[in-house]
Amino acid sequence: MSQKIVLMGAGLIGREHAAMLRANPRVELVGIADVSEAAKAVADEFSARFFTDVREMLDRMKPDGAIIALPNALHVEAALACVERNVPCMVEKPIADSLEAAMRLVTEAEKAGVPVLIGHQRRHSPDIAKARQIVRDGALGRLVAVNAMWMTDKPVPYFDVAWRRLPGGGPLLINLIHDVDCLRFICGDINEVMAFTSNAIRSFEVEDTASVSVRFAGGALGTLLMSDAAVSPFNWDTAAGQALYFPHQPENSYHLAGTKATLSIPGMDIWRHETEAGHWQHALVRQHVTLDGSRAYENQLDHFADVIEGKAEPLISARDGAITLATVLAISRAGREHRTVTVSEMLA
């Protein structure tokens, strides 16, 4: 018997969730809640009941689970409505637009014992999962240095939506948060950050470019370069071919360097010496890692179905999502205050 799922938010990503729900035989989309007039047409298209209030939808439909794809500032209230009704939910990233709101949800969800899955879909991608395994198995040796890039050129109409131009909606929280979460998942927690941020291209209240240095708990150092105003193939979304509405342009966006080898992602090539006696003047050997070809968003939905059925714990819980958020907010603070910021300082 399929699980009855409701969707909160019928915008860009909400509509994609609706399509994936329709395609998956394990679930059934039964309701959509959104305040926009256009959302009614989306509900009709997917044969779902339409509501303008999330609580009314939850009370009337009594779903098995809910997917929350609302603007960042509305995530926590919608998720709390689910927790209050013992409805497992999946919350699009970020978990919240502030750490205070995020921790409120963490507290209530843990107290009620209601599973909350945060929608960092890249954790469900085969390249990210395999990279984590490679690092944990010690195939790279001791991790020394990490480099990540997310750069693309967003079009002018993208910013017609006001919240994307305002604090709580910039590319740190919309985009780089994915890369931070991936690096946390693969390499371990980040303890401290330094950053330069700039809004020189668009002069919005939020940044358009950032250069970040991080120190991982395991001792490795990392650099992250982000811009949503630069023409580039160097972003995971297009490089991995996992994005829902972008072309696949094979490239690498992450490089993980260790004492034994280096891994590039999502190309999944390991570069190492042929023997342990090899050194810098010897040619390196390239080993390609084959993946299973599965799709991140589809894997995420299957995982959410498992969470609803009690077969799995959320791959990224509300608390885990809050730590990713705290790390990104530490980057934002470091850029504003021109100093090193620790993640523990944010969580304190």
N, C-alpha and C positions, 0 to 999 in steps of 0.2 A: 504494500500500500504506500503510495507516494506521500511525502510530507507536505503539508500546506504552509506556504511561505508568503509573507507580505513584504512589500517593498516600500521603503520610505524615501521619496525623492525620485523624480522621473526626468532628471536632467541628462547630461552627456553620459556619465558613467551609470546612472540609474537605468537608462534605456538599455545599455549593454547587459546589465544584470538581468533585466527582464528577458532579453533574448536568450541568455544562457539558461535561465530557469525554464524557459519553454523547451529548450533542447535537451534537458536532462530528465530522463524518465523517473529518477528518484524523487523529484520534487514537483510541486504544482504552484504556480503563482496565482494567488487567489485575491489579492488586494493591493492597491497602490494608493499611497497618500502623498499629496503635494498641494501647495497652495496656488500653483500657476494654472492658468486656463488651458495651456497646451498639454498639461499632464492628463487631462480627461481623455484626450484623443489617444494618448499612449495606453491608458487603461483599457479603452475600447479595443485598440489594436491587439492587445494581449488577452482579451476576454477576462479582465480582472475587474472587481468592484472598485469604484473610485471614491476616495475620501479626501477631505481637506484637513482632517485632524487625526494625528497618529494614534492618540488614545482611543478615540471612537473606533478606529479601524481595529485596534487590538481587542477591544471589548466585544465588538460585534463578530469579528472573524475567528477569534480564539485560535490563532495559528500555532503551528509547531515551531516556527522560527521566523525571524525577521532579518532583513538586510537593510542597513541604514546607509543611504547615499545622499544625504543632505549636505548643505554647506557646513564647513568645519565647526562653526559656532553653535550649530544645532545638534551635533552628534550626541553629546552627553545627555541632554534632556530626553531625546528619543530613546537612547539606550536605557536610561533609568526607567522609562515607562515600560520597557520590556522586562527589565529585572523585577520591577514591582509585580508583574503578572506572571513571573516564572517562565518567560519566553526566551530561549537562547537567541542571541543576536550576533550578526556579523556587522561590524562598524567599519566603514571605509576609513582609510587613514587620512589625516592623523586621528588618533583617538579623540582629541579635543583641540581647541584653539588656545587653551591655557593649561598649565600643569595643575593648577588648583582644581579646575573642572575635571581633568583626567583622574586625579587622585580621589575625587569624590565618587566617580564611577567605579574605580578600583575597590574602594572601601565597601560600597553598597553591593557590588557583584560578588565579592568574596564573602561578605556576611550572609548573603542570600544563597550562595552556592549555585548561582546561575551562570552558565558558561558564556563568556563574551570573547568572540574571535575578532581580532583587529585585521583589517583588510590590506595587509602588506603582502600583496599577491606574489611578489617575487620569491618569497620563501618557498612557494609551491612550485617554482620553476625548476626543471631538472638540472640546469647548469648551476644554479645557486645551491641546490641541495647537494650536488656532487662536489662542488668546491668545498663546502663545509666538511664533507667526509674526507676529502683529500688532505685538508689541513689537519683535521683531528687524527687521521691515521699517521701523521708525521711524514708524509711523502715529500713535503717541501723542506723538511728539517725544522729548525727553529725559525719562526716567522720573524723577519727583520724589518721589512718595509712594504707599505701598501700604497698604491696610487689609484685614484678613482676620478672619473670625469663624467659630468652630465652637462652637455651643452647643446642647445638647439635655438632656433629663432621662432618664437611665438608670433603669430600674426596680430595685427592691430585689433581685429574684432574679438579676439580672445579676451581682451580686457574691457569689453562692453559690460561684462558682469562686474559690478562694483566691488564685491568682496575680494576679488582677485588683485585689486589695486591697493588694498588697505591692510594694516597690520593684522596678522592672523591668516592672511591669504597669499603671501608672496611665495616665490619659488623655493625658498628654504623649506617651508612647511608643505608645499604642494608637491615638489619634485625631489629636492635633495634628501628629504626624509626617507625616501625609498632606498637611496644609496647608503645612507647612514644605517638603516635597519639591516640591509644586506651585509654590510661590513661587520656589524655587531653579531649577526647570525653566523657568519663564516669565521670571523677572526676573534670574537670575544668582545666584551664590553670595552667602551672607550672611557677613559678616566678623566682626561683633560683636553681642552681645545684652545686654539688661538685662531683668529680670523680677521680678514679684511673683507668688508662688504661695500658695495657701491650701487647707487641708483642713477648713475650718470647718464645712461642712455634714455630712460623714460621719465626720470624725475618723479616717480610715484613715491608714496610714503613707504613702500617696501623695496627691498633690494632687487636688482636684476642680475647681479654678478657677485660671486663670493670666491675667495681663496682661503682654504682652511687647512690648518695643521692639527693633527690629533696624536695622542699617545694612548695606545691600547693597554689594558690591564696586564697583558702578558709581556709588555715591554716594547713591542713593535711600534714604529712610528708610521704615520700615514699623511698623505696630502689629498685633498679633494678640491677640484676645480669645477665651478658651476656657473652657468649663465643661460638665461632664456632669451638672450638678445644676440646670439652668435650662430652663424651658419656652421653646422658641424654634424658629422655622423657619429661623434663620440658620445653616445648616450645609450644606456642599456636598452631602452624602449625599442629603438630601431635596430640596434646591433644584435639583440637576441632574437628578433623576429617573434616576440611574444606579445607585443602591444596589440590592442584591439583595433586601432584606427590609424596606424602608421605603417609605411612600407618597411620591408625588411632590407636593411643595408648592412651586410656583415662587416663588423669591425670589433674592436675590443674596447671596453670601457673600464675594466678593472685589471690591475696587475698586482699579484701577490708574490713577494720575493722572500725566499727563505735561504737557509744555509746549505740546503741540498739542491734546490730547484726553484723555478719561478713558474707560476700559473697565470695565464691570461684568460679573461672571462669577457664575453660568452663564447669566444672562439675555442676555448678548452684545449689549449696546447700547453704542455709542460716542457720546459727547457731545462736540461740537466747535463752533467758530465756523463760520458759513457761509462766510466768507472769511478770509484771513490778516490782513485789516485789522480783524477783529472784536475787541471788548474786553469787559470784564466787565459793561457795561451793556447789551449786546446779547443778545437771546435766543439760546440754543444750539440746534443742530440735532442730532436724534437719528438715528443710523444703526444699523439692526439687522443683525447679522451672522448669516447663515443657516448652519447646520451640516448634516452629512450624515446625522444620525440614528443613527449606529452606536453600539454598546454597549461600554463600557469593558472589562468582563471578557471579553467575546467577542473583542474586538480583542487583548487581552492574551494569550489562549490561542492565537490565530492567530499572534501575534508569537513566542510561545514555540515553536510548531511550526516557524516559519522559523528560529529560533535553532538548534534541534535539527538541522535539515537543512543548516545552514551558510549559509543565505541572508541572515542578518542578524546583527548584533552586538546584544547585549542593550541595550534602550533605557535601562535603568538597571542598570549592572553592580554587582558586589560593592563595588568601590571607591567608586562614586558613591553607593550605598546607605549605605556607611560614613560618608560626608561628611554625608548627611542625618541619620544617627544622631548624629554628633558635634555637629551644630547643635542638635538637640533636647536632648542631654545638656548642652550649654553653657547652654541655657535653664534646665534643671533646676538646674545649679550656680549660675547667677546668682540664681535664686530663693532658694536656700539660703544663699548667702554675701552677698547684698545688694550686689552689685558688677557692673560690666561684665565680661563674659567673652568672649574671642575664640575663634573656632572653631579657629584655628591653635594656640592654647594647648591645646585638647583633643586635637588631632591630634599634638602634639609628644610 
